[in-house]
Amino acid sequence: MEFATWLTLFAACWAISLSPGAGAVAAMSAGLSHGFKRGYFMTFGLILGILTQVLFVSAGLGALIAASETAFAVIKWAGVAYLIWLGIQQWRAPAKPLAAAGDAGVPVTRQQLVLRGWGINAVNPKGTVFLLAVVPQFLNLQAPLAPQYLVIGATLAFTDLVVMGGYTALAARVLAALKSESHIKTLNRVFGSLFVTAGVLLASFKRAA
């Protein structure tokens, strides 16, 4: 991939990472509930989900999902159900200050945060269709494709590491400043509602003709 092409890709990746969506909600939710150090593991899962999407697209599975109404519907409704489930979990989360979170009976593990993040981005046909629309613009079909997909995946991963880390840190700082359980409960319900909203928006997303 030529350097000028990569610079354009780099700018596009920043725009993709910064755009509000389920990933940003997940990162802020993790920072709100677990603080930055633990919550940042959600970002690793989100990135694994993105790399899974890139793998799908590079292997041709993305085109199959986009073209097959049944495959698209299965993936879409799985994603909808997952986001709504996360929203319900966040809505019902205990309203405990961050300092007390480590004393909870069964804290969410880092592995669970990674798996949640992976599920959010991997089970999302909207992301697949988006990558199918964007990625081909940066490919040189006369050159080996595998190294180009690696560059695309690595660039997306880097921008997400930075952006989602920022979202996580922002939410963690907001939580650290809160002392009232009622305020924390309100924030939990706000983020829970955002997850459900993301699920509803995904439900309304239609396969391109």
LINNOR-V10832 format. One record per pair of residues at least 24 apart in sequence whose C-alpha atoms are under 7 Angstrom apart, sorted by the first residue. I is the first residue (numbers start at 0). J is the second residue. D is the distance in Angstrom with one decimal. If there is no record, write none. Layout:
# LINNOR-V10832
i: <I I>
j: <J J>
d: <D D>
This chain:
# LINNOR-V10832
i: <0 4 8 9 12 12 12 13 16 16 16 17 20 21 21 22 23 23 24 24 24 26 26 26 27 27 27 28 29 30 30 30 30 31 31 31 33 34 34 35 35 35 37 38 39 39 40 40 40 41 41 41 41 42 42 42 42 43 44 44 44 44 44 44 45 45 45 45 46 46 47 48 48 48 48 49 49 50 51 52 52 53 56 56 57 61 65 65 71 74 74 74 75 75 75 76 77 78 78 79 79 79 79 82 82 82 82 83 83 83 85 86 86 86 86 87 89 89 89 89 90 90 90 92 94 94 94 95 96 96 97 97>
j: <147 137 137 154 154 155 158 158 158 159 162 162 197 194 197 119 163 166 190 193 194 163 166 167 166 167 170 190 167 167 168 170 171 170 171 174 97 97 171 167 168 171 109 167 164 167 109 112 113 112 113 115 116 116 160 163 164 113 112 113 114 115 116 117 116 117 119 120 156 159 117 117 118 120 121 120 121 152 121 121 127 152 127 131 148 127 128 206 124 122 123 124 123 124 202 202 122 122 123 198 199 201 202 194 195 197 198 194 195 198 194 191 192 194 195 191 187 188 190 191 187 188 191 187 180 183 184 180 178 180 174 175>
d: <6.3 6.5 6.9 6.5 6.9 5.5 6.4 5.8 6.4 5.5 6.3 6.4 7.0 6.7 5.9 6.9 6.4 6.6 6.9 6.9 6.9 5.8 6.0 5.1 5.3 4.7 5.1 6.3 6.6 4.4 6.3 5.1 4.5 5.0 5.0 5.6 6.8 6.8 4.8 5.9 5.4 5.6 6.5 6.7 6.3 6.4 6.0 5.9 5.6 4.8 4.9 7.0 5.0 6.5 6.6 6.0 7.0 5.9 7.0 3.9 5.8 6.7 4.1 4.2 4.3 4.9 6.9 5.8 5.6 6.8 5.6 4.3 6.6 4.5 4.2 5.8 6.4 5.8 6.0 6.0 6.0 6.4 7.0 6.6 6.9 5.8 6.2 6.5 6.6 6.0 6.7 6.3 6.2 5.8 7.0 6.9 6.8 5.1 5.6 4.5 6.9 6.2 6.1 5.6 6.2 6.9 5.1 6.1 4.6 5.6 6.5 3.9 6.1 4.6 5.2 6.0 5.7 6.7 6.7 4.7 5.4 4.4 4.6 6.7 5.2 5.4 4.8 6.0 6.5 6.8 6.8 6.5>
